Amino acid sequence: MSKTAKIHNEDKLVKKAIEVGFKMAKMQGFDLPSSTQPLKVQSVYLFLVGVKQIAPLPEDKQDGPNIKKRLALWMHKALPDNDPLK
């Protein structure tokens, strides 16, 4: 997949990544903030970087769209091949 390619079902993959990220955090004893969508995305991203599930983005690229894309890619790679989101 090229770096500029649009990820199929990106919004659904981000939602799934948030869901999975919250479950992982809870299993490890963390309570992530769940007030707004941007805060959820940021907190899941920071949690996944902290537990070394994803590589951190460069400082100048840490904005909403780039973080969402990183979460979507992570979720896409983690799903089994027969999953309908792939």
N, CA, C and O atoms as a GROMACS GRO file, in nm:
protein
  344
    1MET      N    1   0.085  -0.117   0.000
    1MET     CA    2   0.000   0.000   0.000
    1MET      C    3   0.090   0.124   0.000
    1MET      O    4   0.179   0.137   0.085
    2SER      N    5   0.067   0.213  -0.095
    2SER     CA    6   0.152   0.331  -0.102
    2SER      C    7   0.116   0.428   0.010
    2SER      O    8   0.008   0.422   0.068
    3LYS      N    9   0.210   0.518   0.038
    3LYS     CA   10   0.191   0.611   0.149
    3LYS      C   11   0.078   0.710   0.123
    3LYS      O   12   0.019   0.761   0.219
    4THR      N   13   0.048   0.740  -0.001
    4THR     CA   14  -0.055   0.838  -0.031
    4THR      C   15  -0.190   0.774  -0.062
    4THR      O   16  -0.288   0.846  -0.084
    5ALA      N   17  -0.197   0.643  -0.066
    5ALA     CA   18  -0.322   0.575  -0.101
    5ALA      C   19  -0.425   0.592   0.010
    5ALA      O   20  -0.393   0.589   0.128
    6LYS      N   21  -0.549   0.610  -0.032
    6LYS     CA   22  -0.660   0.619   0.062
    6LYS      C   23  -0.690   0.478   0.112
    6LYS      O   24  -0.699   0.384   0.033
    7ILE      N   25  -0.704   0.464   0.241
    7ILE     CA   26  -0.733   0.335   0.300
    7ILE      C   27  -0.883   0.309   0.288
    7ILE      O   28  -0.965   0.392   0.328
    8HIS      N   29  -0.917   0.194   0.233
    8HIS     CA   30  -1.057   0.155   0.221
    8HIS      C   31  -1.116   0.138   0.361
    8HIS      O   32  -1.055   0.072   0.445
    9ASN      N   33  -1.233   0.196   0.387
    9ASN     CA   34  -1.300   0.188   0.517
    9ASN      C   35  -1.220   0.254   0.630
    9ASN      O   36  -1.223   0.206   0.743
   10GLU      N   37  -1.149   0.362   0.600
   10GLU     CA   38  -1.063   0.424   0.701
   10GLU      C   39  -1.140   0.465   0.826
   10GLU      O   40  -1.093   0.442   0.937
   11ASP      N   41  -1.257   0.525   0.810
   11ASP     CA   42  -1.335   0.569   0.926
   11ASP      C   43  -1.376   0.451   1.014
   11ASP      O   44  -1.371   0.459   1.136
   12LYS      N   45  -1.417   0.342   0.950
   12LYS     CA   46  -1.457   0.223   1.026
   12LYS      C   47  -1.336   0.159   1.095
   12LYS      O   48  -1.347   0.108   1.206
   13LEU      N   49  -1.222   0.161   1.028
   13LEU     CA   50  -1.101   0.106   1.088
   13LEU      C   51  -1.057   0.189   1.208
   13LEU      O   52  -1.010   0.134   1.308
   14VAL      N   53  -1.073   0.321   1.199
   14VAL     CA   54  -1.038   0.408   1.312
   14VAL      C   55  -1.131   0.379   1.430
   14VAL      O   56  -1.085   0.370   1.544
   15LYS      N   57  -1.260   0.365   1.403
   15LYS     CA   58  -1.355   0.332   1.510
   15LYS      C   59  -1.317   0.199   1.577
   15LYS      O   60  -1.320   0.188   1.699
   16LYS      N   61  -1.283   0.102   1.496
   16LYS     CA   62  -1.244  -0.030   1.549
   16LYS      C   63  -1.114  -0.018   1.628
   16LYS      O   64  -1.099  -0.082   1.732
   17ALA      N   65  -1.019   0.062   1.580
   17ALA     CA   66  -0.892   0.081   1.650
   17ALA      C   67  -0.916   0.146   1.786
   17ALA      O   68  -0.851   0.110   1.884
   18ILE      N   69  -1.008   0.242   1.791
   18ILE     CA   70  -1.040   0.307   1.919
   18ILE      C   71  -1.100   0.204   2.015
   18ILE      O   72  -1.063   0.198   2.133
   19GLU      N   73  -1.191   0.123   1.964
   19GLU     CA   74  -1.255   0.020   2.046
   19GLU      C   75  -1.151  -0.078   2.101
   19GLU      O   76  -1.149  -0.108   2.220
   20VAL      N   77  -1.065  -0.127   2.014
   20VAL     CA   78  -0.962  -0.224   2.054
   20VAL      C   79  -0.861  -0.157   2.148
   20VAL      O   80  -0.818  -0.217   2.247
   21GLY      N   81  -0.822  -0.033   2.116
   21GLY     CA   82  -0.727   0.039   2.201
   21GLY      C   83  -0.780   0.060   2.341
   21GLY      O   84  -0.705   0.044   2.438
   22PHE      N   85  -0.909   0.095   2.354
   22PHE     CA   86  -0.969   0.112   2.486
   22PHE      C   87  -0.970  -0.020   2.563
   22PHE      O   88  -0.943  -0.022   2.683
   23LYS      N   89  -1.001  -0.130   2.494
   23LYS     CA   90  -1.002  -0.261   2.560
   23LYS      C   91  -0.862  -0.300   2.607
   23LYS      O   92  -0.844  -0.350   2.718
   24MET      N   93  -0.762  -0.275   2.522
   24MET     CA   94  -0.624  -0.307   2.559
   24MET      C   95  -0.581  -0.224   2.680
   24MET      O   96  -0.520  -0.277   2.773
   25ALA      N   97  -0.614  -0.094   2.678
   25ALA     CA   98  -0.576  -0.007   2.789
   25ALA      C   99  -0.644  -0.053   2.918
   25ALA      O  100  -0.580  -0.056   3.024
   26LYS      N  101  -0.771  -0.088   2.911
   26LYS     CA  102  -0.844  -0.133   3.030
   26LYS      C  103  -0.783  -0.261   3.085
   26LYS      O  104  -0.772  -0.277   3.206
   27MET      N  105  -0.744  -0.352   2.996
   27MET     CA  106  -0.682  -0.478   3.039
   27MET      C  107  -0.550  -0.453   3.111
   27MET      O  108  -0.510  -0.532   3.196
   28GLN      N  109  -0.483  -0.343   3.076
   28GLN     CA  110  -0.356  -0.311   3.138
   28GLN      C  111  -0.371  -0.213   3.255
   28GLN      O  112  -0.273  -0.166   3.311
   29GLY      N  113  -0.497  -0.184   3.290
   29GLY     CA  114  -0.522  -0.100   3.407
   29GLY      C  115  -0.526   0.049   3.381
   29GLY      O  116  -0.518   0.128   3.476
   30PHE      N  117  -0.538   0.090   3.255
   30PHE     CA  118  -0.545   0.232   3.221
   30PHE      C  119  -0.688   0.271   3.188
   30PHE      O  120  -0.760   0.195   3.124
   31ASP      N  121  -0.730   0.388   3.232
   31ASP     CA  122  -0.859   0.444   3.194
   31ASP      C  123  -0.832   0.562   3.101
   31ASP      O  124  -0.786   0.667   3.145
   32LEU      N  125  -0.862   0.545   2.973
   32LEU     CA  126  -0.841   0.651   2.876
   32LEU      C  127  -0.960   0.746   2.877
   32LEU      O  128  -1.073   0.703   2.900
   33PRO      N  129  -0.936   0.876   2.851
   33PRO     CA  130  -1.047   0.971   2.847
   33PRO      C  131  -1.140   0.941   2.729
   33PRO      O  132  -1.094   0.911   2.619
   34SER      N  133  -1.269   0.951   2.753
   34SER     CA  134  -1.364   0.915   2.648
   34SER      C  135  -1.467   1.026   2.625
   34SER      O  136  -1.585   0.997   2.606
   35SER      N  137  -1.424   1.150   2.629
   35SER     CA  138  -1.521   1.259   2.615
   35SER      C  139  -1.553   1.291   2.469
   35SER      O  140  -1.669   1.282   2.430
   36THR      N  141  -1.455   1.327   2.389
   36THR     CA  142  -1.479   1.364   2.249
   36THR      C  143  -1.400   1.272   2.157
   36THR      O  144  -1.303   1.209   2.198
   37GLN      N  145  -1.443   1.264   2.032
   37GLN     CA  146  -1.376   1.178   1.934
   37GLN      C  147  -1.229   1.216   1.915
   37GLN      O  148  -1.144   1.127   1.916
   38PRO      N  149  -1.195   1.346   1.899
   38PRO     CA  150  -1.053   1.378   1.883
   38PRO      C  151  -0.969   1.338   2.006
   38PRO      O  152  -0.854   1.296   1.992
   39LEU      N  153  -1.026   1.351   2.124
   39LEU     CA  154  -0.954   1.312   2.246
   39LEU      C  155  -0.937   1.161   2.253
   39LEU      O  156  -0.832   1.113   2.296
   40LYS      N  157  -1.037   1.086   2.210
   40LYS     CA  158  -1.027   0.940   2.207
   40LYS      C  159  -0.917   0.897   2.111
   40LYS      O  160  -0.833   0.813   2.144
   41VAL      N  161  -0.917   0.956   1.992
   41VAL     CA  162  -0.817   0.922   1.890
   41VAL      C  163  -0.676   0.951   1.943
   41VAL      O  164  -0.587   0.867   1.932
   42GLN      N  165  -0.657   1.069   2.001
   42GLN     CA  166  -0.526   1.108   2.054
   42GLN      C  167  -0.483   1.015   2.168
   42GLN      O  168  -0.368   0.973   2.174
   43SER      N  169  -0.575   0.984   2.259
   43SER     CA  170  -0.537   0.902   2.375
   43SER      C  171  -0.505   0.758   2.334
   43SER      O  172  -0.412   0.698   2.387
   44VAL      N  173  -0.581   0.703   2.240
   44VAL     CA  174  -0.550   0.568   2.192
   44VAL      C  175  -0.415   0.567   2.120
   44VAL      O  176  -0.335   0.476   2.139
   45TYR      N  177  -0.392   0.669   2.038
   45TYR     CA  178  -0.263   0.680   1.967
   45TYR      C  179  -0.147   0.684   2.068
   45TYR      O  180  -0.050   0.609   2.055
   46LEU      N  181  -0.158   0.770   2.168
   46LEU     CA  182  -0.050   0.783   2.267
   46LEU      C  183  -0.033   0.655   2.348
   46LEU      O  184   0.080   0.617   2.381
   47PHE      N  185  -0.144   0.588   2.379
   47PHE     CA  186  -0.135   0.460   2.450
   47PHE      C  187  -0.061   0.357   2.364
   47PHE      O  188   0.029   0.289   2.413
   48LEU      N  189  -0.100   0.346   2.238
   48LEU     CA  190  -0.037   0.246   2.149
   48LEU      C  191   0.110   0.275   2.125
   48LEU      O  192   0.190   0.183   2.112
   49VAL      N  193   0.146   0.403   2.118
   49VAL     CA  194   0.288   0.439   2.106
   49VAL      C  195   0.360   0.399   2.234
   49VAL      O  196   0.471   0.344   2.229
   50GLY      N  197   0.297   0.425   2.349
   50GLY     CA  198   0.358   0.394   2.478
   50GLY      C  199   0.382   0.245   2.499
   50GLY      O  200   0.482   0.207   2.561
   51VAL      N  201   0.293   0.162   2.448
   51VAL     CA  202   0.310   0.016   2.464
   51VAL      C  203   0.378  -0.045   2.341
   51VAL      O  204   0.382  -0.167   2.325
   52LYS      N  205   0.431   0.041   2.257
   52LYS     CA  206   0.510   0.002   2.140
   52LYS      C  207   0.434  -0.087   2.041
   52LYS      O  208   0.491  -0.179   1.981
   53GLN      N  209   0.304  -0.057   2.023
   53GLN     CA  210   0.224  -0.126   1.922
   53GLN      C  211   0.235  -0.056   1.787
   53GLN      O  212   0.223  -0.120   1.682
   54ILE      N  213   0.259   0.075   1.790
   54ILE     CA  214   0.277   0.152   1.666
   54ILE      C  215   0.395   0.245   1.685
   54ILE      O  216   0.429   0.284   1.796
   55ALA      N  217   0.457   0.280   1.573
   55ALA     CA  218   0.568   0.375   1.576
   55ALA      C  219   0.513   0.517   1.586
   55ALA      O  220   0.412   0.548   1.524
   56PRO      N  221   0.578   0.602   1.664
   56PRO     CA  222   0.529   0.740   1.675
   56PRO      C  223   0.550   0.818   1.546
   56PRO      O  224   0.645   0.794   1.471
   57LEU      N  225   0.459   0.910   1.523
   57LEU     CA  226   0.471   1.000   1.409
   57LEU      C  227   0.574   1.109   1.442
   57LEU      O  228   0.595   1.138   1.560
   58PRO      N  229   0.637   1.168   1.342
   58PRO     CA  230   0.724   1.283   1.369
   58PRO      C  231   0.643   1.396   1.432
   58PRO      O  232   0.522   1.408   1.407
   59GLU      N  233   0.707   1.479   1.512
   59GLU     CA  234   0.639   1.589   1.584
   59GLU      C  235   0.554   1.675   1.491
   59GLU      O  236   0.442   1.712   1.527
   60ASP      N  237   0.605   1.709   1.373
   60ASP     CA  238   0.532   1.798   1.283
   60ASP      C  239   0.416   1.730   1.210
   60ASP      O  240   0.341   1.796   1.139
   61LYS      N  241   0.401   1.599   1.227
   61LYS     CA  242   0.292   1.525   1.161
   61LYS      C  243   0.187   1.475   1.260
   61LYS      O  244   0.097   1.401   1.222
   62GLN      N  245   0.196   1.515   1.386
   62GLN     CA  246   0.103   1.466   1.487
   62GLN      C  247  -0.024   1.551   1.489
   62GLN      O  248  -0.049   1.625   1.584
   63ASP      N  249  -0.102   1.538   1.383
   63ASP     CA  250  -0.232   1.606   1.377
   63ASP      C  251  -0.340   1.500   1.356
   63ASP      O  252  -0.309   1.383   1.335
   64GLY      N  253  -0.465   1.541   1.363
   64GLY     CA  254  -0.578   1.449   1.356
   64GLY      C  255  -0.577   1.354   1.238
   64GLY      O  256  -0.585   1.233   1.257
   65PRO      N  257  -0.567   1.406   1.114
   65PRO     CA  258  -0.571   1.315   0.999
   65PRO      C  259  -0.456   1.214   0.996
   65PRO      O  260  -0.477   1.098   0.960
   66ASN      N  261  -0.337   1.256   1.032
   66ASN     CA  262  -0.223   1.164   1.031
   66ASN      C  263  -0.235   1.058   1.140
   66ASN      O  264  -0.200   0.942   1.119
   67ILE      N  265  -0.285   1.098   1.258
   67ILE     CA  266  -0.303   1.003   1.366
   67ILE      C  267  -0.412   0.902   1.328
   67ILE      O  268  -0.396   0.782   1.351
   68LYS      N  269  -0.521   0.950   1.269
   68LYS     CA  270  -0.627   0.859   1.226
   68LYS      C  271  -0.576   0.760   1.123
   68LYS      O  272  -0.608   0.641   1.128
   69LYS      N  273  -0.496   0.808   1.029
   69LYS     CA  274  -0.440   0.719   0.927
   69LYS      C  275  -0.350   0.613   0.990
   69LYS      O  276  -0.354   0.497   0.951
   70ARG      N  277  -0.269   0.654   1.088
   70ARG     CA  278  -0.180   0.559   1.156
   70ARG      C  279  -0.261   0.453   1.231
   70ARG      O  280  -0.227   0.335   1.227
   71LEU      N  281  -0.369   0.496   1.298
   71LEU     CA  282  -0.455   0.400   1.368
   71LEU      C  283  -0.524   0.305   1.270
   71LEU      O  284  -0.534   0.185   1.296
   72ALA      N  285  -0.570   0.359   1.157
   72ALA     CA  286  -0.636   0.276   1.057
   72ALA      C  287  -0.539   0.173   0.999
   72ALA      O  288  -0.576   0.057   0.980
   73LEU      N  289  -0.417   0.213   0.973
   73LEU     CA  290  -0.317   0.119   0.922
   73LEU      C  291  -0.287   0.010   1.024
   73LEU      O  292  -0.277  -0.108   0.989
   74TRP      N  293  -0.275   0.049   1.150
   74TRP     CA  294  -0.249  -0.049   1.256
   74TRP      C  295  -0.362  -0.151   1.263
   74TRP      O  296  -0.337  -0.271   1.270
   75MET      N  297  -0.485  -0.102   1.260
   75MET     CA  298  -0.600  -0.191   1.269
   75MET      C  299  -0.609  -0.280   1.145
   75MET      O  300  -0.640  -0.398   1.156
   76HIS      N  301  -0.583  -0.223   1.028
   76HIS     CA  302  -0.587  -0.299   0.902
   76HIS      C  303  -0.488  -0.416   0.907
   76HIS      O  304  -0.521  -0.526   0.864
   77LYS      N  305  -0.369  -0.391   0.958
   77LYS     CA  306  -0.268  -0.496   0.966
   77LYS      C  307  -0.302  -0.601   1.072
   77LYS      O  308  -0.265  -0.717   1.058
   78ALA      N  309  -0.374  -0.559   1.177
   78ALA     CA  310  -0.405  -0.650   1.288
   78ALA      C  311  -0.523  -0.743   1.257
   78ALA      O  312  -0.536  -0.849   1.318
   79LEU      N  313  -0.609  -0.703   1.164
   79LEU     CA  314  -0.728  -0.783   1.134
   79LEU      C  315  -0.693  -0.906   1.052
   79LEU      O  316  -0.598  -0.903   0.973
   80PRO      N  317  -0.769  -1.014   1.069
   80PRO     CA  318  -0.747  -1.131   0.985
   80PRO      C  319  -0.785  -1.103   0.841
   80PRO      O  320  -0.863  -1.011   0.814
   81ASP      N  321  -0.732  -1.180   0.748
   81ASP     CA  322  -0.755  -1.156   0.606
   81ASP      C  323  -0.901  -1.164   0.565
   81ASP      O  324  -0.942  -1.096   0.471
   82ASN      N  325  -0.980  -1.244   0.634
   82ASN     CA  326  -1.120  -1.260   0.594
   82ASN      C  327  -1.213  -1.158   0.662
   82ASN      O  328  -1.335  -1.170   0.648
   83ASP      N  329  -1.161  -1.062   0.732
   83ASP     CA  330  -1.244  -0.961   0.799
   83ASP      C  331  -1.306  -0.868   0.696
   83ASP      O  332  -1.237  -0.828   0.602
   84PRO      N  333  -1.434  -0.833   0.711
   84PRO     CA  334  -1.500  -0.746   0.612
   84PRO      C  335  -1.444  -0.603   0.606
   84PRO      O  336  -1.468  -0.532   0.508
   85LEU      N  337  -1.372  -0.560   0.707
   85LEU     CA  338  -1.314  -0.425   0.704
   85LEU      C  339  -1.189  -0.416   0.617
   85LEU      O  340  -1.145  -0.307   0.583
   86LYS      N  341  -1.131  -0.530   0.582
   86LYS     CA  342  -1.009  -0.528   0.500
   86LYS      C  343  -1.039  -0.503   0.357
   86LYS      O  344  -0.947  -0.498   0.274
   0.00000   0.00000   0.00000
